[in-house]
């Protein structure tokens, strides 16, 4: 390959990584924050490491499933971090607010916060695998197939686990609202 061809390939690769960062950095960081029990700084480090690993990948080999690849790498890195350090911290209100930057009336904001708080509380009572599937589906908009690739499950298994989680969430939320 000529020097010009190498330069073009390098430019294409840089643009590919930049595009992936622009599209996926924030949702990956939110996902990593949940995996790391609210540790925003570690989540950012983890996401940065995932993108560094993306730079070393063969673009053609993972084209078409970059999202799944990034989430899988983030998940595996988080598992490694959690193995090394069992200490967990909760996300602070300030950090949580930085992700929920919306513009709405104070009444709407209060209602949303109240609902969000109830749902979050109930989600935290789900088993860890159900929590992760719920977050990947509803916070990150992933399909069953994508979630299955990230978590090494079949799409059918993801659907079953998600159905079980939603059923449990409904039951707990119905009980809370009737009290």
N, C-alpha and C positions, 0 to 999 in steps of 0.2 A: 504494500500500500504506500502511496506517495505521501510526502509530508503534508500536502494539502488535504489528502483523504483522511489522514490521521487527525488533522486539526478539525475537519468537519465532523468526524466521528466523536471527537472530544467535546465539541460544541453541542452536538446532539445529546450526548450523555449528560452534560451539565444542565441543559435545559430540561431533560427528563427528570433529574433529581430535584431541580428547583420547582418544577411543576408538582411533583409528589409532595414536597415540603409545603408548598402553598395550599394544596388541597387537603392534606391529611394531618398536618402538625397539630392543629387544635383538637380535632376529635381524638387523635391518638393520645394526646396529653390528658384529655379528660378521662379516657379509658384507663390510662396508666395511673392516674390519681386514684381511681376506684380500686385498682389492683393493689396499690401500695398504701391503702388505708388513709388516703388524704395527704400523703407526703408529696406536695407539689414540686419541690426542688428535685427530689429523686425521680419523679415522673418526667420532668423535663430532661434530666440526664439520660434516662432510659430511652426516651423518644429520640434524643440526639444520637445515641448509640445505634438505634435502629436505622436512622437515616445514614449514618456512617457505614453501616453494614450494607445498606442499599447501594451505596457508591461502589462497593466491591463486587456487586452481583452482575451477572450477565443479563443485560437488559432484555434480550430476546427470550431468555429462559423464563423470565417472570412477567413479561408483558401480558396484560390481560387479567392478571391476578395479583397486581401490586398491593391492592388494599388488603387482601387476605394475608399476603406475605408479611406486610408491615405489622398487622395485628398479631400474627403468630409470633413474630420476632419479639414484639413488645411483651406479649404474654409470657414467653419463655424467659426473657430477661427479668421480668417481674418475679417469676417463680424463683429464679436464681437469687435475686436480691432478698426475697422473703426467706429463703433457705439460710442465707448467710446471716441475716439479722431478723430475729423473730419479733423485735420491738415494733409496735404499730402505734401510729398517732392518728387522731381524728383530724379531718380537714377543718380549718378555722372558718368562721363565718365570713371573714374578709376574703379569703381565697375562694370560697364558694360564690360570693357575690361577684367576683371578677369574671366568673364564667356565665353568670346569669344577667348579663348587661342587656336589659330590655327597657323599652320606653312605654310605660303604661300608667294609668291613673293609680293613685294611692290605694283606692278600694280594690281595683283589679289586682294590684300587686299584693295586697294583703291576702286576698282570697287565693291567689296563686301560691303564695308562700305557705299558707295554711294547708292547702291541698298537697303541695309538694312535700311538706314536712310529714304529713300523715302517710303518704305513699312511700317516702323514703324510709320512714320508720318501719313500715310493714315489710318493705323489701329487705331491710337489714336482718329481718327474722327468718328469711328464706335460707336454705342451704347455700353454701358458696357457689356451687355450679349453677344453680337456678338463678342466683343474683347476677352472675356474669352473663348468662344467656339473655336475661331480661335487659340488661344494660346494652349488650351488643345489638339486640333487636330494636329497642325503642329509643335509646340515646344515640346510637351510631347508625341506625337504619340498615343494618346488614340483613341479608337474606338467610334462610335456614342453611343453604349450601355454604355460604361464606362463613357463617358461625361454625358450621361443622368442620370446615377446613382449619379455622383458627383453633378450635378446641379438640380436634382429632375425634370427631363424632360423625355419625351419619346424619343427613338432613332429617330423616325420620325420627331419629333419637332426639335431635334438637327440638323438633316439633312436639314430641311427647313431653320432654322436660319443660318446654315453654308453656304448654297447655296445663301441666300440673302446677307450675308456678303461678300462672294467671288465675287458675281456680283457687289456689290458696290465698292469693292477694285479694280476690273478690270476697272470699269468706271472711277474712280478717277485717277488710274495710267495711263490709256490711255489719259486722258485729260492733265495730267502733261507732258507726253512724247511728245504730239503734240504741246506743247507751246514752 
